[in-house]
Amino acid sequence: MVTGKGFRGKKCITGASFPEIRFGFLINSTPGERRVVHCYTSATMVMRSVGRWYHILRKYQASRRVVNSVALYSCRKINDGGLIHKQHTHRFSTVPESCRTSPSEVDLLSTFIRSSLNELEGPSHCWFNRSTATKDLTGKNGVFLVVAGAFLESGHNSTFMFEKVKSLQQRHPSLNVMGFQVCKSVSSDVVRSHLAKTIMSEYITFPILVSTKSLSEMSDKMGYMIFKGMEGPLLLHDKDVDFEILETAIKELIVQQKEKPGLLHNLRGSWVKPLDALKEPYLCSPLQNLLLYFPGCIEVDEVNERLFLSDTNHHRIIVFDGNGKILDCIGSSPGFEDGEFESSKIIRPAALFYHNEDDYLYFVDSENHAIRRADMESRTVETLYPKPNVSETKSGLVSWIIDKLWSTKDIPSNSEEVDPRLLFYPWHLLKSLENDLFILNRSFETLWIMDLSSGIIKEVVKGSANIIDICGQLIKEKSSLVKEIPPSQLPQNNFSVEGISHAGLLSSVATFQDNIVICDTDGQVVLKYNKTCDSMTSFEFSNFGMLGLPYWLVPPMESAYAAGFGVSGLPLDHIQHFSLLPGRIDIRMKVEIPQETELVEPLDEACIWRQTRGTATETLGAENKAESTEKVGVAQQWYDELDELASLTQKQVDAEEDKNMSDSRVQDGNVFIDCAVNTSPGTSEVIINAALYLRHKSGDDSKKKQEVGRLIDALNPSGKGNNVFLRPLHVKLKINSLDHPKADNSKDIILTESAIQVNVSLK
């Protein structure tokens, strides 16, 4: 018995020793129709016949008739004239990369995955990053895509797999995406930290099923699984399957489901704002409160002594000097919007390139699949690629309002440009000698060559070997900086490509003065190595007021005002009820920080958010008490404030800023926050959020650390850097205002003033 090529290039068993063999190809061309195509041949013609019928079946597939299974029948005559039939049946995918796992193992694996969808934890499995807020995975008719075996690996192979899966997830919003990983122990710190690093670095938002049992050969390998509903067939593909083949298989399963096109369907040479809210990784949410959350890439402006850091998972770019003082911040929240630094939106910025002549900072907006640039002089961000469709641009107030509301109108493609769908998750930037930008993804599998002046992609190159032929020298020169750092001091998140070591750190290293600066995404710090002193230290950042209040601590205005929801998922640190007379209420809040921590710098006014609802309105501050009872209109108050600001000299403005940063907010380790509100009879609420930047005291026992400190210890066992982290403060005050007191004549209203002290203890 020999082995030969069967349907779609897969191995099948043939009866080469038998005088006659019959092949039966079972085809479901349309629902309810079953067609069997037979081929009789001799043993010597097996290979030729299978090849001929392979091409016939390809024609059926081209006409969207899906081949569901292939049954190979073999029979031979025996002496008594009877027939003995032997049958071997196996379900295959319609692509060459189908897995060779036996049917029984496939069924076992499929049954295990489907049965685990309803249980967060079982005897031999658990969901690593799934919560009650995770998208429902129990749909009977839903289409599932499972990426297996890639979460404990590191390198460009696993990164390339995640790029494909995330692209499919964006293209098909109704697709249920999940991960599957086999490991010996779910509770192991090594396993959990490795999984957390993968989720953080690849920005994985789909849940991961972890199993302690090896169910089949497929479960131990990197690959993909596709199935529909609870009883549909399971299609298996290996890790090297083409993206187009995966998408074709998924489209065949969801062809009857009318779904809203994803973000990548609309990128046709125009700037399109994503309509859906960004979903962030669930497991690593405590890491969001670190000062830096996956510092991915760095660039240097030697002339002006500035450094630009992509604080990737905070969706912002931080500008700081050589002493770590924060000078500016680009990006306010995740999204896709041009404008001033404070209002522009980015999703996971990556590589940076500073053009000194124009004072432009070019950067990769990886999750938006875009190349953008920041004008450092005017402090504005604009999209370089994909280009806005100028012909569709309209003027007028109505058009501006529609644009701000993110119209769902389909924007036609520009046929003159390269299809931007090829621009999947760019990460690295290199400047060529011909005034071109070399743009690469993290897996080094795709290179886009862009004209710097026009922003048009001139060429797309596939395959790491071809990419190295074009820009290998530039990659070697940049990554060679890493070789000057002792191996014991290097971050572990790097890999080699085509013989070039440390290629994964291509955009994470730069030179600044006498130092080599490198991003450490394990320790969430930026390190600088001094070759003269042979020492590695981390930047000590300051001036956190430039960052303002982070976007995840600011609730939607309508929810805070209408229902007092506050920030979703942020627990209340303190809630207190007061019953007071209506009028002005001065609030002084004393916040006691945890004993094992210390405040890095005084609380800045820009890091405080206040909101009132009900019968209360916020005034300018507790120190701005009314000097008279004269009634002044709101408009007149506004003009008076403008006149007062215009009369201030620059020194006075600086003095006011220094006052906000003064130590008057900090006394004996306590932080004080002041505000004032005016109330009318009725009920009201005052919501106060603030960002306190703390640091664990030196020599503190790790057992006493908060959750964020324990995570950092697990992710960064080397302990490089003393991490600064943000402690969110969320306080709600409920005020019940009584009726106004009456004067002796029972006609006039007596204006009252009250003062309350609120004590908050943080744990």
Secondary structure, DSSP 4 states (H G I P E B T S, - for coil): --EEE-GGG-EEE--TTSS-EEEEEEE--STT--EEEEEEE-GGGHHHHHHHHHHHHHHHHHTT-----EEEEEEEE-TTS-EEEEEEEE---SSTT-----HHHHHHHHHHHHHGGG-SB-SSEEESS--TTSPP---TT-EEEEEES-SS--SHHHHHHHHHHHHHHHH-TT-EEEEEEE-S-TT-HHHHHHHHHHHHHHT--S-EEEESS--STGGGS-EEEEEETTTSPPEEEETT--HHHHHHHHHHHSTT------HHHH-SSS-----SPPP--STTGGGGGBS-S-EEEEEEETTTTEEEEEEGGGTEEEEE-TT-BEEEEE-SBSS-B-EETTT-B-SSEEEEEEETTTTEEEEEETTTTEEEEEETTTTEEEEEESPP-GGG---SHHHHHHHHTT--PPPPP-TTS--GGG--SEEEEEE-TTSEEEEEETTS-EEEEEETTT--EEEEEESHHHHHHHHHHHHHHHHHHHHTS-GGGS-S----BTTBTTGGGTTSEEEETTEEEEEETTTTEEEEEETTTTEEEE---B-GGGG-S-GGGS--HHHHHHT---STTPPPSEEEEEEE-SEEEEEEEEEEPPTTEEESSPPPGGGEEEEEEEEEEE-S-TT---S------HHHHHHHHHHHHHH--HHHHHHHHHHHTSGGGEETTEEEEEEEEEEEEEEEEEEEEEEEEEEEPTT--GGGS-HHHHHHHHH-TT--S--EEEEEEEEEEEEEE-PPPB-TTSSSBPPEEEEEEEEEE--
